[in-house]
Amino acid sequence: MVKDFFIAVLIVMSSISLIDARHIYRVIYDEAQKKIQHHRNVKKEILDYKKLLSMLKDKARIEAIAQDDLNMVPVSSQNTVMLKIE
């Protein structure tokens, strides 16, 4: 009788341990999948930024954007104002 009870308790403890182990495995698996997805997103963002940087590196393009979109003018001695503080 005591022997059967002890075996039943061991089986119940083993079952609980198995359920707990599966739960922990699932949680860790989900976290790993989130990290992998985040890593993929970061890699995609890096590629996008590299493409944008390569587009913006062109000097003529930078000057055109500065003049057309930002209404900037090239620096020259004619449009430079010198102030003297006395």
MDTraj code that builds the backbone (N, CA, C; nanometers):
import mdtraj as md
import numpy as np

residues = "MET VAL LYS ASP PHE PHE ILE ALA VAL LEU ILE VAL MET SER SER ILE SER LEU ILE ASP ALA ARG HIS ILE TYR ARG VAL ILE TYR ASP GLU ALA GLN LYS LYS ILE GLN HIS HIS ARG ASN VAL LYS LYS GLU ILE LEU ASP TYR LYS LYS LEU LEU SER MET LEU LYS ASP LYS ALA ARG ILE GLU ALA ILE ALA GLN ASP ASP LEU ASN MET VAL PRO VAL SER SER GLN ASN THR VAL MET LEU LYS ILE GLU".split()
xyz = np.array([
    [0.0818, -0.1188, 0.0000],
    [0.0000, 0.0000, 0.0000],
    [0.0864, 0.1255, 0.0000],
    [0.1824, 0.1337, 0.0903],
    [0.2718, 0.2487, 0.0979],
    [0.3578, 0.2543, -0.0276],
    [0.3966, 0.1368, -0.0738],
    [0.4798, 0.1292, -0.1940],
    [0.4034, 0.1835, -0.3149],
    [0.2767, 0.1480, -0.3279],
    [0.1950, 0.1972, -0.4394],
    [0.1755, 0.3487, -0.4316],
    [0.1528, 0.3973, -0.3089],
    [0.1375, 0.5416, -0.2892],
    [0.2651, 0.6146, -0.3280],
    [0.3793, 0.5640, -0.2882],
    [0.5091, 0.6248, -0.3195],
    [0.5319, 0.6276, -0.4708],
    [0.4984, 0.5205, -0.5398],
    [0.5130, 0.5141, -0.6857],
    [0.4193, 0.6153, -0.7517],
    [0.2978, 0.6267, -0.7012],
    [0.2020, 0.7230, -0.7561],
    [0.2533, 0.8658, -0.7383],
    [0.3097, 0.8953, -0.6218],
    [0.3658, 1.0291, -0.5964],
    [0.4818, 1.0561, -0.6920],
    [0.5667, 0.9577, -0.7133],
    [0.6792, 0.9755, -0.8057],
    [0.6309, 0.9997, -0.9488],
    [0.5286, 0.9290, -0.9895],
    [0.4731, 0.9476, -1.1245],
    [0.4143, 1.0886, -1.1391],
    [0.3420, 1.1335, -1.0374],
    [0.2840, 1.2686, -1.0414],
    [0.3952, 1.3738, -1.0464],
    [0.4982, 1.3577, -0.9653],
    [0.6104, 1.4524, -0.9642],
    [0.6824, 1.4524, -1.0994],
    [0.6980, 1.3355, -1.1567],
    [0.7621, 1.3252, -1.2869],
    [0.6780, 1.3946, -1.3932],
    [0.5490, 1.3787, -1.3886],
    [0.4594, 1.4432, -1.4847],
    [0.4661, 1.5949, -1.4718],
    [0.4641, 1.6440, -1.3502],
    [0.4733, 1.7883, -1.3273],
    [0.6066, 1.8421, -1.3771],
    [0.7119, 1.7672, -1.3505],
    [0.8444, 1.8081, -1.3972],
    [0.8500, 1.8129, -1.5494],
    [0.7897, 1.7176, -1.6168],
    [0.7866, 1.7148, -1.7626],
    [0.7077, 1.8338, -1.8174],
    [0.5952, 1.8635, -1.7578],
    [0.5140, 1.9770, -1.8015],
    [0.5921, 2.1072, -1.7827],
    [0.6591, 2.1207, -1.6707],
    [0.7386, 2.2405, -1.6434],
    [0.8532, 2.2543, -1.7437],
    [0.9184, 2.1444, -1.7738],
    [1.0293, 2.1473, -1.8694],
    [0.9797, 2.1868, -2.0084],
    [0.8658, 2.1359, -2.0495],
    [0.8098, 2.1726, -2.1808],
    [0.7705, 2.3204, -2.1839],
    [0.7164, 2.3693, -2.0748],
    [0.6800, 2.5101, -2.0684],
    [0.8051, 2.5986, -2.0797],
    [0.9078, 2.5643, -2.0063],
    [1.0322, 2.6417, -2.0123],
    [1.0914, 2.6366, -2.1524],
    [1.0875, 2.5188, -2.2148],
    [1.1380, 2.5050, -2.3523],
    [1.0605, 2.5964, -2.4461],
    [0.9294, 2.6008, -2.4337],
    [0.8460, 2.6839, -2.5218],
    [0.8752, 2.8321, -2.5010],
    [0.8921, 2.8731, -2.3772],
    [0.9227, 3.0135, -2.3477],
    [1.0573, 3.0514, -2.4093],
    [1.1564, 2.9670, -2.3906],
    [1.2895, 2.9948, -2.4460],
    [1.2845, 2.9951, -2.5983],
    [1.2097, 2.9035, -2.6569],
    [1.1966, 2.8988, -2.8029],
    [1.1317, 3.0267, -2.8560],
    [1.0262, 3.0718, -2.7898],
    [0.9592, 3.1953, -2.8317],
    [1.0535, 3.3152, -2.8227],
    [1.1299, 3.3243, -2.7139],
    [1.2260, 3.4336, -2.6994],
    [1.3325, 3.4279, -2.8086],
    [1.3803, 3.3091, -2.8395],
    [1.4815, 3.2942, -2.9443],
    [1.4251, 3.3374, -3.0791],
    [1.2993, 3.3022, -3.1074],
    [1.2386, 3.3423, -3.2343],
    [1.2219, 3.4941, -3.2416],
    [1.1880, 3.5570, -3.1305],
    [1.1772, 3.7031, -3.1281],
    [1.3129, 3.7675, -3.1535],
    [1.4174, 3.7127, -3.0928],
    [1.5530, 3.7667, -3.1130],
    [1.5967, 3.7500, -3.2583],
    [1.5661, 3.6356, -3.3161],
    [1.6028, 3.6112, -3.4563],
    [1.5297, 3.7092, -3.5469],
    [1.4010, 3.7321, -3.5222],
    [1.3239, 3.8264, -3.6033],
    [1.3783, 3.9683, -3.5865],
    [1.4119, 4.0050, -3.4638],
    [1.4703, 4.1373, -3.4386],
    [1.6031, 4.1515, -3.5128],
    [1.6830, 4.0475, -3.5101],
    [1.8119, 4.0481, -3.5801],
    [1.7902, 4.0678, -3.7306],
    [1.6927, 3.9988, -3.7873],
    [1.6616, 4.0151, -3.9302],
    [1.6172, 4.1574, -3.9608],
    [1.5352, 4.2139, -3.8728],
    [1.4896, 4.3512, -3.8932],
    [1.6056, 4.4502, -3.8884],
    [1.6967, 4.4292, -3.7953],
    [1.8126, 4.5175, -3.7843],
    [1.9004, 4.5052, -3.9085],
    [1.9206, 4.3834, -3.9567],
    [2.0002, 4.3645, -4.0787],
    [1.9345, 4.4347, -4.1971],
    [1.8013, 4.4269, -4.2066],
    [1.7293, 4.4939, -4.3149],
    [1.7443, 4.6454, -4.3037],
    [1.7337, 4.6985, -4.1829],
    [1.7512, 4.8423, -4.1627],
    [1.8920, 4.8860, -4.2007],
    [1.9922, 4.8054, -4.1657],
    [2.1297, 4.8386, -4.2008],
    [2.1461, 4.8442, -4.3519],
    [2.0897, 4.7479, -4.4218],
    [2.0975, 4.7498, -4.5681],
    [2.0271, 4.8722, -4.6260],
    [1.9119, 4.9067, -4.5709],
    [1.8398, 5.0251, -4.6179],
    [1.9226, 5.1518, -4.5956],
    [1.9849, 5.1627, -4.4791],
    [2.0670, 5.2801, -4.4506],
    [2.1916, 5.2849, -4.5388],
    [2.2490, 5.1678, -4.5688],
    [2.3642, 5.1649, -4.6593],
    [2.3251, 5.2119, -4.7987],
    [2.2075, 5.1698, -4.8452],
    [2.1595, 5.2153, -4.9759],
    [2.1378, 5.3661, -4.9754],
    [2.0750, 5.4163, -4.8708],
    [2.0507, 5.5596, -4.8600],
    [2.1819, 5.6364, -4.8541],
    [2.2780, 5.5855, -4.7788],
    [2.4080, 5.6513, -4.7676],
    [2.4793, 5.6542, -4.9018],
    [2.4732, 5.5459, -4.9752],
    [2.5388, 5.5437, -5.1061],
    [2.4724, 5.6427, -5.2017],
    [2.3406, 5.6612, -5.1890],
    [2.2722, 5.7600, -5.2722],
    [2.3130, 5.9011, -5.2343],
    [2.3277, 5.9253, -5.1055],
    [2.3564, 6.0608, -5.0585],
    [2.5041, 6.0965, -5.0640],
    [2.5911, 6.0012, -5.0900],
    [2.7343, 6.0299, -5.0938],
    [2.7745, 6.1124, -5.2149],
    [2.6989, 6.1035, -5.3196],
    [2.7321, 6.1737, -5.4423],
    [2.7315, 6.3247, -5.4158],
    [2.8455, 6.3926, -5.4405],
    [2.8608, 6.5348, -5.4095],
    [2.7638, 6.6200, -5.4903],
    [2.7484, 6.5884, -5.6175],
    [2.6579, 6.6666, -5.7017],
    [2.5144, 6.6566, -5.6500],
    [2.4771, 6.5387, -5.6048],
    [2.3421, 6.5213, -5.5510],
    [2.3245, 6.6037, -5.4246],
    [2.4259, 6.6059, -5.3387],
    [2.4189, 6.6836, -5.2143],
    [2.4045, 6.8313, -5.2461],
    [2.4849, 6.8796, -5.3416],
    [2.4773, 7.0212, -5.3780],
    [2.3415, 7.0553, -5.4389],
    [2.2872, 6.9660, -5.5211],
    [2.1567, 6.9910, -5.5819],
    [2.0475, 6.9969, -5.4756],
    [2.0517, 6.9064, -5.3800],
    [1.9522, 6.9073, -5.2713],
    [1.9666, 7.0346, -5.1894],
    [2.0905, 7.0743, -5.1598],
    [2.1135, 7.1946, -5.0803],
    [2.0604, 7.3191, -5.1514],
    [2.0836, 7.3281, -5.2805],
    [2.0396, 7.4470, -5.3541],
    [1.8897, 7.4447, -5.3818],
    [1.8369, 7.3327, -5.4243],
    [1.6960, 7.3262, -5.4648],
    [1.6009, 7.3165, -5.3461],
    [1.6252, 7.2226, -5.2587],
    [1.5311, 7.1974, -5.1500],
    [1.5518, 7.2891, -5.0296],
    [1.6783, 7.3201, -5.0006],
    [1.7077, 7.3976, -4.8800],
    [1.7373, 7.5446, -4.9084],
    [1.7390, 7.5817, -5.0370],
    [1.7665, 7.7198, -5.0785],
    [1.9003, 7.7709, -5.0250],
    [1.9990, 7.6878, -5.0263],
    [2.1330, 7.7270, -4.9825],
    [2.2128, 7.7716, -5.1045],
    [2.3137, 7.8546, -5.0786],
    [2.4014, 7.9004, -5.1863],
    [2.5448, 7.8637, -5.1509],
    [2.6298, 7.8412, -5.2519],
    [2.7696, 7.8099, -5.2225],
    [2.8390, 7.9279, -5.1540],
    [2.9342, 7.8991, -5.0694],
    [3.0073, 8.0027, -4.9969],
    [3.1089, 8.0643, -5.0912],
    [3.1068, 8.1967, -5.0949],
    [3.2062, 8.2703, -5.1730],
    [3.2372, 8.4006, -5.0998],
    [3.3403, 8.4693, -5.1449],
    [3.3775, 8.5941, -5.0782],
    [3.2751, 8.7038, -5.1044],
    [3.1977, 8.6925, -5.2109],
    [3.0980, 8.7944, -5.2433],
    [2.9768, 8.7887, -5.1495],
    [2.9410, 8.6707, -5.1063],
    [2.8233, 8.6621, -5.0194],
    [2.8611, 8.6358, -4.8734],
    [2.9835, 8.6652, -4.8355],
    [3.0285, 8.6499, -4.6969],
    [3.0304, 8.7879, -4.6304],
    [2.9741, 8.7976, -4.5158],
    [2.9699, 8.9235, -4.4419],
    [3.0689, 8.9141, -4.3268],
    [3.1575, 9.0118, -4.3179],
    [3.2565, 9.0163, -4.2089],
    [3.2122, 9.1209, -4.1077],
    [3.2076, 9.0851, -3.9846],
    [3.1692, 9.1774, -3.8780],
    [3.2890, 9.2040, -3.7916],
    [3.3109, 9.3299, -3.7608],
    [3.4198, 9.3688, -3.6704],
    [3.3579, 9.4165, -3.5413],
    [3.4043, 9.3610, -3.4347],
    [3.3526, 9.4016, -3.3026],
    [3.4604, 9.4853, -3.2367],
    [3.4249, 9.6051, -3.2000],
    [3.5220, 9.6968, -3.1347],
    [3.4754, 9.7347, -2.9981],
])
top = md.Topology()
chain = top.add_chain()
for i, resn in enumerate(residues, 1):
    res = top.add_residue(resn, chain, resSeq=i)
    for name in ("N", "CA", "C"):
        top.add_atom(name, md.element.get_by_symbol(name[0]), res)
traj = md.Trajectory(xyz[None], top)
